[in-house]
Amino acid sequence: QVQLVESGGGLVQPGGSLRLSCAASGFPFSFVGMNWYRRTPGKEREWVATIDFAGRNTNYADSVKGRFTIARDDTKKTVLLQMNSLEPEDTAVYYCNWANYWGQGTQVTVSA
């Protein structure tokens, strides 16, 4: 059974940082790419970042490029999203994704 469990969200001031984690199980994690998405109320789910199976290639949405970093730890079957220089526009529920599977999401709120 595929499971994706996000954690690490919270309330942070503009300019602050958060580190999201996604614990994966039930599929061959080391052999697949992983994604982070986010959703703001009233908007479509937005792709944020992707990392390939080897961890060598990453891609980012223009809105987060230079501020967010995606990484993976295959020994722990975990994908990470380091978020720096956070802006109020980054407020959203963040989701971990593989294929058609999604986690439950973790809320990130950027506010003074």
C-alpha positions as CSV (number, residue, x, y, z in Angstrom):
1,Q,0.0,0.0,0.0
2,V,1.4,3.3,-1.1
3,Q,1.7,5.9,1.6
4,L,3.0,9.5,1.5
5,V,3.1,11.4,4.8
6,E,4.1,15.0,4.9
7,S,5.3,16.9,7.9
8,G,7.1,20.1,8.8
9,G,4.6,22.7,8.0
10,G,3.7,25.6,10.3
11,L,3.5,29.3,10.8
12,V,6.5,31.4,9.8
13,Q,7.2,35.1,9.3
14,P,8.1,36.5,5.9
15,G,11.7,35.9,5.2
16,G,11.8,32.8,7.3
17,S,12.5,29.2,6.5
18,L,10.8,25.8,6.8
19,R,11.8,22.3,5.9
20,L,9.1,19.9,4.8
21,S,9.5,16.1,4.8
22,C,7.6,13.4,3.0
23,A,8.0,9.8,4.3
24,A,7.3,7.3,1.5
25,S,6.4,3.6,1.7
26,G,4.8,0.9,-0.4
27,F,6.6,1.4,-3.6
28,P,10.2,1.3,-5.0
29,F,11.2,4.8,-3.8
30,S,14.8,4.6,-4.9
31,F,13.8,4.1,-8.5
32,V,11.3,6.9,-9.0
33,G,11.2,10.6,-9.2
34,M,9.2,12.6,-6.6
35,N,7.3,15.9,-6.7
36,W,6.1,18.6,-4.4
37,Y,2.9,20.5,-5.2
38,R,0.9,23.1,-3.3
39,R,-2.6,24.3,-3.2
40,T,-4.0,27.7,-2.2
41,P,-7.8,27.9,-1.5
42,G,-9.7,28.8,-4.6
43,K,-6.8,27.9,-6.9
44,E,-5.6,24.9,-8.8
45,R,-3.0,22.7,-7.4
46,E,0.4,24.1,-8.4
47,W,3.5,22.1,-9.2
48,V,6.5,23.3,-7.1
49,A,9.5,21.0,-7.6
50,T,10.6,17.6,-8.9
51,I,13.6,15.5,-8.2
52,D,14.6,12.5,-10.3
53,F,15.2,9.0,-9.1
54,A,19.0,9.5,-8.8
55,G,18.7,12.9,-7.1
56,R,20.9,14.4,-9.8
57,N,18.3,16.5,-11.6
58,T,15.9,18.9,-10.1
59,N,13.4,21.3,-11.5
60,Y,11.5,24.2,-9.9
61,A,8.5,26.4,-10.6
62,D,9.7,29.9,-11.5
63,S,7.9,31.2,-8.4
64,V,10.2,29.3,-6.0
65,K,13.4,29.0,-8.0
66,G,16.4,30.2,-6.0
67,R,14.5,29.9,-2.7
68,F,13.4,26.3,-2.4
69,T,15.5,23.2,-2.7
70,I,14.2,19.6,-3.2
71,A,16.3,16.7,-2.0
72,R,15.9,13.0,-1.2
73,D,17.3,10.5,1.3
74,D,16.9,7.0,-0.1
75,T,18.1,5.4,3.1
76,K,15.1,6.9,4.9
77,K,12.7,6.9,1.9
78,T,12.2,10.6,2.4
79,V,11.9,13.6,0.1
80,L,12.6,17.0,1.5
81,L,11.7,20.5,0.6
82,Q,13.8,23.3,2.1
83,M,12.0,26.6,1.8
84,N,13.9,29.8,2.4
85,S,13.0,33.5,2.1
86,L,9.4,32.6,2.4
87,E,6.8,35.0,1.2
88,P,3.1,35.4,2.1
89,E,2.4,34.1,-1.4
90,D,3.9,30.8,-0.4
91,T,1.1,30.1,2.0
92,A,-0.6,26.9,0.9
93,V,-1.1,23.3,1.7
94,Y,2.0,21.4,0.4
95,Y,1.7,17.9,-1.0
96,C,4.1,15.2,-1.8
97,N,3.4,13.2,-5.0
98,W,4.4,10.1,-6.9
99,A,2.4,8.9,-9.9
100,N,-1.3,9.2,-8.9
101,Y,-0.6,9.1,-5.2
102,W,-0.7,12.1,-2.9
103,G,-0.1,12.6,0.8
104,Q,-2.6,14.4,3.1
105,G,-0.7,17.6,2.9
106,T,0.9,19.9,5.4
107,Q,-0.1,23.5,5.9
108,V,2.4,26.3,5.5
109,T,1.4,29.8,6.5
110,V,3.7,32.8,6.0
111,S,2.4,35.8,7.9
112,A,3.7,38.5,10.1
